[in-house]
Amino acid sequence: MIYLDNAATTYPKPEMVYVAMDKCMREYGANPGRAGHQLALEAGRAIYKTRELICKLFNIDNPMQIIFTCNATDSLNLALKGILKQGDHIITTSMEHNSMIRPIVTLEKLGIEYTVIQCDKKGMIDTQDIEKAIKENTKMIATTHASNVAGTLMPIEEIGEIAEKNNIIYLVDAAQTAGVYNIDVEKMNIDLLAAPGHKGLLGPQGTGFLYIREGLDLQQMKEGGTGSKSELLTQPEIIPDRYESGTPNTPGIVGLGAGIEFILKEGIEKIRKHEEELTAYMISELQKIDNVRIYGPLDAKKQAAVISINIEDEDSSEISYILDKVFHIAVRSGLHCAPMAHKTMGTFEQGTVRFSLGYFNTKEDVEKAVEALKKICDELKNR
Amino acid sequence: MIYLDNAATTYPKPEMVYVAMDKCMREYGANPGRAGHQLALEAGRAIYKTRELICKLFNIDNPMQIIFTCNATDSLNLALKGILKQGDHIITTSMEHNSMIRPIVTLEKLGIEYTVIQCDKKGMIDTQDIEKAIKENTKMIATTHASNVAGTLMPIEEIGEIAEKNNIIYLVDAAQTAGVYNIDVEKMNIDLLAAPGHKGLLGPQGTGFLYIREGLDLQQMKEGGTGSKSELLTQPEIIPDRYESGTPNTPGIVGLGAGIEFILKEGIEKIRKHEEELTAYMISELQKIDNVRIYGPLDAKKQAAVISINIEDEDSSEISYILDKVFHIAVRSGLHCAPMAHKTMGTFEQGTVRFSLGYFNTKEDVEKAVEALKKICDELKNR
């Protein structure tokens, strides 16, 4: 099986992730932050270590500003619903995933306005359009860092500047970039950074985080036991406890820590370079196949390692089915939970076949995928 | 290390839980329900299998009525906030954990009334008090199945009858009982059942579920990608998708499935019998120590395997510290995130030292704990 569905979840993970999780489960599977005994303290320290690793990767000062969540969707919901109140306005883009746009559309019912900036067919945004959309009540700008459909990278540093200049909160969805692209919350004026643990950060599913800039006051979505201020019937104000009710996913967070340690050890530049090379190679090879349409920037410097294609007007799910069944290549077809992005690209009806590459993919994997597509095209011609 | 903190999280887990999780991570770590390729389908099947196992354990008909959450707190927040609207009234008890009472107190700000039924010093409830508290706008009765502080079991079948008779929704928090006590949602008229995966169900931290009776319409707390109805910018109505946005914790859910398989293999009666025996033995031994105060029913048939004690007026955290440092016995002291329960028991100032036993504890563990307490008492006398 050649796994080219890394935009959904990276697979495999580094060996050290498996080992760290198993060790946590077997050797210190206690409840962190609740009791004072050795095992509980060890679990608590392991979780704190992951907070520190996240800080290192994204240039965050205070580990207590990292909120662990169960996935990026959870992080985005907390960020959006925690900040936006009746009468507020939010600006977002037409390349967003449903994890961003669905909560925003839901918030509309509570009297929150939104503006969707239309990107071009490659998914590229004109930041002037963002500036033009700013109104007096604009509270937040929320954009993805890279499209999960076309890979298109957003100019987050430039958008961060616009937000900063206009005193607007900037929320970045780093689902497709965390662990591969440089993200510096200070330099880029990012106030809220949402990321899953199980994609580029190489941790397990069931993990994610939201970074909250110090001083930002979000309404929590849940209340419950926090192991702190147990005497209160109201949620404590202490961060991260306020946003982390209930027993955390200790083995998952430990696995996420191991994934980030792997990234720091390998070097994020090396990881990105490898993915860029594979992406550039795949694009150039695909361009040689007559009846393949490729979407997005067609430039490995302007897109994450995500390549969406179609073979003429063929059903995208039919192609992915053949890739799986005949060639044992795992990809994802359809709308990828991002209907607006597909409308932007003109692929809303057909969907696309998405190849998403990871650090553990090789040039040979790409060759085989291209070879398979060639064979499918030939087959279709002779039909 | 003798681990007697199973009410916080059970430890260790059955070997098959570690093995299943590691296998999932290594062999089919794909994203379930998003793509159609083999690995994604295998992950999806594994998750479905856990739904079925939960159904088997709690006599639930339809596996699609199981909502996976990240812990019981998450489940309770969804249950409470999903159902209760302005003008509604909810009845709960004075033995609840903060995961129940904190969301309820928060809901008060939205115009939801609540009544807390006062239990006696042992944590026992008089169900007539519940009946008396019912008003025209009573929408829900919400109780724990067993106190996490004193172990006191609530008569949930009886309460379920009262709820059913009055056409009121019944929510049960099974954090301390799922996997050990018989819970039959049909027979007991339970409309919403919240449970963590990492306690009696022997799964990993980061898992939990909420069972929702078919036909009950809850407002979801989060929106996002569901892998279904991707074309919509609004949350799909399909269950469980509506309540399960974002990538699920596949390895965690697989581990939870393995934990339940272990329970079904051993037999829940055998597990409960073992825990009851240990509890009865520990209570009887503790009663022989002069200056130990034991709280709760003092009857293994009326309480889960949770025993709270104090040594005269000694600081509970001091005792647990000595148990850990000198005797390598892991317990939890303080308020256990349940201040109302401690007020009910008269231990709000002092807290208690909580011993919570699990299926993997032995009589020898209990003996050592009792021995340690005796030594501490002697030490204190000679002070």
Interface residues (C-beta under 8 A of the other chain):
Chain A: M1 Y3 D5 A8 T9 Y11 P12 K13 V17 Y18 M21 D22 M25 R26 G29 A30 N31 R34 A35 G36 H37 Q38 L39 A40 C70 N71 A72 T73 D74 L76 N77 H97 N98 S99 I101 R102 P103 V105 T106 P196 H198 P204 Q205 G206 T207 G208 M221 K222 E223 G224 G225 T226 G227 S230 E231 L232 L233 T234 Q235 S245 G246 T247 P248 N249 T250 P251 G252 S317 S320 Y321 L323 D324 H328 I329 A330 V331 R332 S333 G334 L335 H336 C337 A338 P339 M340 F348
Chain B: M1 Y3 D5 A8 T9 Y11 P12 K13 V17 Y18 M21 D22 M25 R26 G29 A30 N31 R34 A35 G36 H37 Q38 L39 A40 C70 N71 A72 T73 D74 L76 N77 H97 N98 S99 I101 R102 P103 V105 T106 P196 H198 P204 Q205 G206 T207 G208 M221 K222 E223 G224 G225 T226 G227 S230 E231 L232 L233 T234 Q235 S245 G246 T247 P248 N249 T250 P251 G252 S317 S320 Y321 L323 D324 H328 I329 A330 V331 R332 S333 G334 L335 H336 C337 A338 P339 M340 F348
